[in-house]
Amino acid sequence: MRRIEVADLNAWFGDKHVLKGVSMIAEPRMVTAIIGPSGCGKSTLIRCMNRLDEEVPGARAEGKVLFDGQNVYDDGIDTAEVRRRIGMVFQRPNPFPTMSIFDNAIAGVRLAGRTPRAELNERAETALRSAGLWDEVKDRLKEPGGRLSGGQQQRLCIARALAVEPEVLLMDEPASALDPTSTLRIEELVSELKEQYTVVIVTHNMQQASRVSDWTLFMLYGEVVEFAPTEKVFTNPEDRRTEDYVTGRFG
């Protein structure tokens, strides 16, 4: 497990200055939540952590994202390796709908290179267990991933991210498209995953942030307003804007 340290990070999409001098640290065995109103830069921040921001035309970043002491934006860095070690789960479940549950789980492993069948089987089972899905799908591994419920599909996507054995897991509003029961299961899973991974989660749900995270970063207009232990952010924030946001007075 590794920490991620963001230091004075600025990001642009074309002429739009999206992140403005952002600094934060995500520690191992902890969940760090990023909260703030829509458009404040939450998703851009976590996409910068594994350089997925660069997939958007016109994107550029300045500053540092230190992973294991190395700036991921340094020249010569292998972005594919960065994205393997810093995995991502997106807002909406995005399994390959016609691909089997098994093949969905190990899609990233196959993409990375030739892997013996026995190891693929082991990776798939380990990842599906870690995602809390194995007992529900172990007898239907050949069925298309698109047949699963929304909550199961999201856990399948988490399994796919875990199968490549990352050290950090970034989650961009992973439960926002799910029903309350599936949301609760994802939250329970996040609490379990932090024992093995550094977890960073973007969420618009204040109750969710308070339940699952150890540290919380509150952002407005691309800037950090407050970064502190979650209990402090929600019960005794330093900044009035933080208090207004977490109590629902704006945003």
C-alpha positions in Angstrom: 0.0 0.0 0.0 1.2 3.5 -0.9 0.3 7.0 0.0 -0.6 9.6 -2.6 0.6 13.2 -2.0 -0.8 15.9 -4.2 1.2 19.1 -4.0 0.2 22.5 -5.5 -1.6 20.8 -8.4 -3.1 23.0 -11.1 -5.1 21.6 -14.0 -6.7 23.0 -17.1 -9.0 21.9 -19.8 -8.2 24.2 -22.6 -8.4 27.7 -21.1 -10.5 26.6 -18.2 -8.5 26.5 -14.9 -10.2 23.6 -13.1 -7.8 22.9 -10.2 -6.0 25.7 -8.4 -3.1 24.9 -6.2 -4.6 21.8 -4.7 -2.7 19.9 -2.0 -3.7 16.8 0.0 -2.5 13.4 1.2 -4.2 10.0 1.0 -2.8 7.6 3.5 -2.8 3.8 3.3 -5.5 1.9 5.3 -7.6 5.0 5.2 -10.5 6.3 3.1 -10.2 9.8 2.0 -13.4 11.4 0.8 -13.5 14.4 -1.6 -16.7 16.5 -1.3 -18.0 19.7 -2.9 -20.7 20.9 -5.3 -20.9 19.8 -8.9 -18.2 21.3 -11.0 -15.8 22.1 -8.2 -13.1 19.8 -9.6 -13.6 16.6 -7.5 -13.5 14.2 -10.4 -10.6 16.0 -12.1 -8.6 15.8 -9.0 -8.8 12.0 -8.7 -8.3 11.6 -12.5 -5.0 13.5 -12.1 -3.9 11.0 -9.6 -3.4 8.4 -12.3 -3.2 10.7 -15.2 -6.6 9.8 -16.7 -7.2 13.6 -17.0 -4.9 13.4 -20.1 -7.6 11.3 -21.9 -9.5 14.6 -22.4 -8.3 16.7 -25.4 -6.7 20.0 -24.2 -6.0 18.8 -20.7 -2.8 19.7 -18.9 -1.6 19.7 -15.4 1.2 21.4 -13.4 2.4 20.5 -9.9 3.1 17.1 -8.3 1.2 13.9 -7.6 3.7 11.8 -5.6 3.1 8.1 -5.6 5.6 6.1 -3.6 7.7 9.3 -3.7 7.7 9.6 -7.5 5.9 12.3 -9.3 3.5 10.5 -11.8 3.9 13.5 -14.1 7.7 13.2 -14.5 9.0 12.6 -17.9 9.5 9.0 -18.8 6.8 7.7 -16.5 4.9 4.6 -17.8 1.3 5.8 -17.6 0.0 2.3 -18.1 1.9 1.1 -15.1 0.6 4.2 -13.1 -3.0 3.3 -14.0 -2.4 -0.4 -13.0 -1.1 0.6 -9.6 -3.7 3.3 -9.1 -7.0 1.8 -10.1 -10.2 3.6 -10.9 -13.9 2.8 -10.5 -16.3 5.1 -12.3 -19.7 6.7 -11.4 -21.8 4.4 -13.5 -21.2 0.6 -13.7 -19.4 -0.1 -17.0 -18.9 -3.8 -17.4 -18.5 -5.2 -20.9 -22.2 -6.2 -21.3 -21.8 -9.2 -23.6 -18.6 -10.5 -22.0 -18.9 -13.1 -19.4 -18.7 -12.3 -15.7 -15.4 -14.2 -15.5 -13.9 -12.4 -18.5 -15.0 -9.1 -17.2 -13.2 -9.7 -13.9 -9.9 -10.5 -15.5 -10.1 -8.1 -18.6 -7.4 -5.9 -17.2 -5.1 -8.8 -16.4 -5.4 -10.1 -20.0 -4.7 -6.6 -21.4 -1.5 -6.4 -19.4 0.0 -9.5 -21.1 0.0 -13.3 -21.3 -1.1 -14.9 -18.0 -1.5 -18.7 -17.4 -5.1 -20.0 -17.2 -4.6 -21.2 -13.6 -3.5 -17.8 -12.5 -6.4 -16.1 -14.3 -8.8 -18.4 -12.4 -7.1 -17.5 -9.2 -7.1 -13.8 -9.9 -10.8 -13.8 -10.9 -11.9 -15.6 -7.8 -9.7 -13.4 -5.5 -11.0 -10.2 -7.1 -14.6 -11.3 -7.0 -14.3 -12.3 -3.4 -12.6 -9.0 -2.5 -15.5 -7.2 -4.2 -18.0 -9.2 -2.2 -19.5 -10.8 -5.4 -18.1 -14.3 -5.5 -20.8 -16.1 -3.6 -23.5 -14.5 -5.8 -21.9 -15.4 -9.2 -19.6 -18.4 -8.7 -22.1 -20.7 -10.4 -22.8 -18.3 -13.3 -19.3 -17.1 -14.3 -20.0 -17.8 -18.0 -23.1 -15.6 -18.0 -22.8 -12.1 -19.6 -21.9 -9.3 -17.1 -24.8 -7.3 -18.4 -27.3 -9.6 -16.8 -26.2 -8.6 -13.3 -28.1 -6.0 -11.3 -26.8 -2.5 -11.2 -25.2 -3.0 -7.8 -23.6 -6.3 -8.9 -22.3 -4.7 -12.0 -20.6 -2.0 -10.0 -19.0 -4.6 -7.8 -17.9 -6.5 -10.9 -16.2 -3.3 -12.0 -14.5 -3.1 -8.6 -13.4 -6.7 -9.0 -12.0 -5.8 -12.5 -10.0 -3.0 -10.9 -8.7 -5.2 -8.1 -7.7 -8.1 -10.3 -4.7 -6.2 -11.7 -3.5 -5.9 -8.1 -3.4 -2.1 -7.6 -2.1 -0.4 -4.5 -4.6 2.5 -4.6 -8.3 2.5 -5.5 -9.9 5.7 -6.7 -13.7 5.7 -6.7 -15.7 8.4 -8.5 -19.2 8.5 -6.9 -19.4 4.7 -7.1 -22.9 4.5 -5.7 -24.6 7.5 -7.2 -26.5 5.4 -9.8 -27.5 2.7 -7.4 -30.5 1.9 -5.2 -30.2 2.3 -1.4 -29.6 -1.4 -0.7 -26.8 -1.6 -3.3 -25.4 1.7 -2.0 -25.1 0.3 1.5 -23.3 -2.8 0.1 -20.8 -0.6 -1.7 -20.2 1.4 1.5 -19.6 -1.8 3.5 -17.2 -2.9 0.7 -15.3 0.4 0.9 -14.8 -0.1 4.6 -13.4 -3.6 4.0 -11.2 -2.5 1.1 -9.3 0.1 3.1 -7.6 -2.8 5.1 -5.7 -3.6 1.9 -5.7 -0.5 -0.2 -5.4 3.3 -0.1 -8.9 4.4 -1.0 -10.0 7.8 -2.3 -13.7 8.3 -2.9 -15.5 11.2 -4.6 -19.1 11.6 -3.3 -21.9 14.1 -3.3 -23.6 12.3 -0.4 -22.6 13.9 2.9 -23.9 11.0 5.0 -21.9 8.6 2.9 -18.7 10.7 3.3 -19.3 10.8 7.1 -19.9 7.0 7.3 -17.1 5.6 5.2 -14.1 8.1 5.3 -11.3 8.8 7.7 -10.3 12.1 6.1 -12.4 14.6 4.1 -11.4 17.2 1.6 -13.9 19.9 0.9 -13.5 21.8 -2.4 -15.0 24.9 -4.0 -14.3 26.4 -7.4 -11.3 24.2 -7.9 -9.7 25.1 -4.6 -9.3 23.3 -1.2 -11.4 24.9 1.5 -10.7 22.4 4.2 -8.9 19.1 4.6 -9.1 17.4 8.0 -10.2 14.2 9.8 -13.8 13.5 8.8 -15.2 13.9 12.3 -13.8 17.4 12.5 -15.1 18.4 9.1 -18.6 17.3 10.0 -18.8 18.4 13.6 -16.3 21.3 14.1 -15.1 22.7 10.7 -12.6 25.5 10.6 -14.3 27.3 7.7 -17.8 28.7 7.7 -18.2 27.6 4.1 -17.5 24.0 5.1 -20.2 24.2 7.8 -22.7 25.6 5.4 -22.0 22.9 2.9 -22.1 19.9 5.1 -25.3 21.1 6.8 -27.0 21.7 3.5 -27.2 25.5 3.7 -25.7 25.7 0.2 -24.5 23.5 -2.6 
